[in-house]
Amino acid sequence: MSTSDSDQPITIVRSRQSCSHCHEMNDAGAKFCHNCGHRADLPRLLCDCARCQPFTSSTPETPLFVGYAKLEQLVARHNPNEKLIIGLVTSPGRPGQMGAAAVSLWIIIQEISGNQVHYCRILMGKYIVVNGDQPLGDGQQRARERGPAAYRIVLDWLRAQGIEPLEGVTVAEPDNLTLLAGHAGFMRYDRESDCFVLVDSAGEATA
């Protein structure tokens, strides 16, 4: 009795895998993501790349994320013995219908204290991409122009408070965690210029 080809078991070989940090596709078996440099083969909280290793090695258990609605609140409780870290981070959403996904650009300020990550996230803008990386409209360009200028305002303000943060570092949050969106009282979004501006205590833009 012969067996047709359709009766044979089908073997599926995975050739690509998605990075748990930036969701970029990498070759299966790749240790590090070619896009962001984090571990491509591990969940975010287990990443032991050069940027994450100082935190994952000292806090092996799942950290507790403590969010602040205002950056000034985070700075007020800042422990001078702990390092404040800051990064301008792109956070891709999960693709929906037609492969479209919402991407957010954030300024993220964090302090690691034992098993706690104290943070404030300030939204710089959102835009839509399709097919993984194709932006719709000019939202991506506007967010990327707006973000670095606002990042500089935040960085200068922190330094004026006597804090020298470690730049370009963030602790990755679990995928199933809903994080608080915050703001800074010393800057606001100016719709006319489409950028963030430094403001005084009365909320008026400074020169």
C-alpha positions in Angstrom: 0.0 0.0 0.0 1.5 3.3 -1.1 1.4 6.6 0.8 0.7 9.8 -1.0 2.8 12.9 -0.5 -0.1 14.6 1.2 -0.1 11.9 4.0 3.5 12.7 4.9 4.1 14.7 8.1 5.0 18.4 7.4 8.1 19.8 9.2 8.1 23.5 9.8 11.5 25.1 10.2 11.6 28.5 11.8 14.1 30.7 10.0 13.3 34.1 11.6 12.5 35.3 15.1 11.2 38.6 16.5 13.3 40.5 19.0 11.3 41.0 22.3 12.7 44.5 22.6 12.2 46.2 19.3 10.3 43.4 17.4 12.8 43.5 14.6 13.1 40.1 12.7 16.4 38.3 13.1 17.8 35.0 11.9 16.7 32.1 14.1 19.4 31.3 16.6 20.9 34.9 16.5 22.0 35.8 20.0 21.8 39.6 19.6 19.4 41.7 17.6 21.0 43.4 14.7 18.8 46.4 15.1 18.9 47.3 18.9 21.7 45.1 20.2 19.6 43.5 23.0 19.4 39.7 23.3 17.2 38.4 20.4 16.8 34.9 21.9 15.6 35.9 25.4 12.6 37.6 27.0 13.2 41.3 27.8 13.6 40.8 31.5 16.3 38.1 31.0 18.4 40.2 28.6 22.0 40.2 29.6 23.5 42.5 26.9 26.0 45.1 27.8 23.2 47.7 28.6 20.9 45.4 30.6 23.5 43.2 32.4 24.1 45.6 35.3 20.4 45.6 36.1 19.5 42.0 35.3 22.5 40.6 37.3 21.6 42.5 40.4 17.8 42.1 40.2 17.1 38.6 38.9 13.4 38.6 40.0 10.8 40.6 38.1 11.2 44.3 39.1 8.4 46.5 40.4 7.8 49.5 38.1 6.7 52.7 39.9 5.4 55.4 37.7 5.3 59.2 38.3 2.9 61.5 36.5 5.3 64.4 36.7 9.1 64.3 36.3 9.5 66.7 39.2 8.0 64.1 41.5 10.5 61.5 40.4 13.4 63.9 40.9 12.1 64.9 44.3 12.4 61.3 45.6 15.7 60.7 43.7 18.4 59.0 45.8 21.8 60.7 45.1 23.4 57.3 45.7 21.4 55.8 42.7 22.0 56.6 39.1 19.3 58.3 37.1 19.1 57.0 33.5 17.5 58.6 30.5 16.8 57.6 26.9 14.8 58.6 23.8 13.0 55.4 23.0 10.9 54.2 20.1 8.1 51.9 21.3 6.5 49.9 18.5 2.9 48.6 18.9 1.6 45.3 17.7 0.5 45.2 14.1 -3.3 45.2 13.6 -5.4 45.1 10.5 -3.5 45.4 7.2 -0.2 45.2 9.1 -0.6 48.7 10.5 1.0 49.5 13.9 1.1 52.6 16.1 4.6 53.6 17.1 5.3 55.9 20.0 8.4 58.0 20.8 9.1 58.6 24.5 11.6 60.3 26.7 12.1 57.8 29.5 13.7 58.7 32.8 14.3 55.9 35.3 16.0 55.2 38.6 16.9 51.7 39.7 16.5 51.2 43.4 16.9 47.6 44.5 14.1 45.6 42.8 12.2 48.8 41.9 12.3 50.8 38.7 11.0 54.4 39.4 10.2 56.0 36.1 8.6 58.9 34.2 7.7 58.7 30.5 7.0 61.7 28.4 5.3 61.2 25.1 7.0 62.9 22.1 4.5 61.7 19.4 2.9 58.8 17.7 2.8 57.7 14.1 1.6 54.8 12.0 3.7 52.3 10.2 2.7 49.5 7.8 4.6 46.4 6.7 6.9 46.8 9.7 8.7 50.0 8.9 6.8 52.1 6.3 5.5 55.3 7.9 2.2 56.8 6.9 2.2 60.6 6.5 4.8 62.8 8.1 4.2 61.8 11.7 7.5 59.9 12.0 9.5 62.8 10.7 7.7 65.3 13.0 8.2 63.1 16.1 11.9 62.6 15.3 12.4 66.3 14.9 10.4 67.1 18.1 12.0 64.4 20.3 15.7 65.3 20.4 15.0 69.0 21.1 12.7 68.1 24.0 15.3 65.5 25.2 17.8 68.3 25.4 15.4 70.5 27.4 14.9 67.6 29.9 18.7 66.9 30.1 19.6 70.5 30.7 16.9 70.7 33.4 18.2 67.6 35.2 21.7 69.0 35.1 20.5 72.3 36.6 19.2 70.2 39.5 22.7 68.8 40.0 21.9 65.5 38.4 24.1 64.0 35.7 22.0 61.1 34.2 23.4 58.2 32.4 22.3 58.6 28.8 21.1 56.1 26.2 20.1 53.5 28.8 16.6 52.2 29.8 15.3 49.2 31.6 12.9 47.2 29.3 9.5 46.8 30.8 7.4 43.6 30.5 5.2 43.3 27.5 2.1 42.8 29.6 2.6 45.9 31.7 0.6 49.1 31.2 2.9 52.1 32.0 1.9 55.5 33.1 2.3 58.4 30.7 3.8 61.5 32.5 4.9 65.0 31.7 7.3 67.7 32.9 6.0 70.9 34.5 8.9 73.0 33.1 8.1 72.3 29.4 4.9 72.1 27.3 4.0 71.3 23.7 3.5 74.3 21.5 1.1 73.5 18.8 2.0 76.5 16.6 5.7 75.5 16.4 5.0 71.8 16.7 7.7 71.4 19.4 8.2 71.4 23.1 9.3 74.6 24.7 10.7 75.6 28.1 8.2 77.4 30.4 8.4 79.3 33.6 6.4 78.7 36.8 3.4 80.4 35.3 3.4 78.2 32.2 4.7 80.9 29.9 7.3 80.1 27.3 10.8 81.4 28.1 13.1 83.0 25.6 
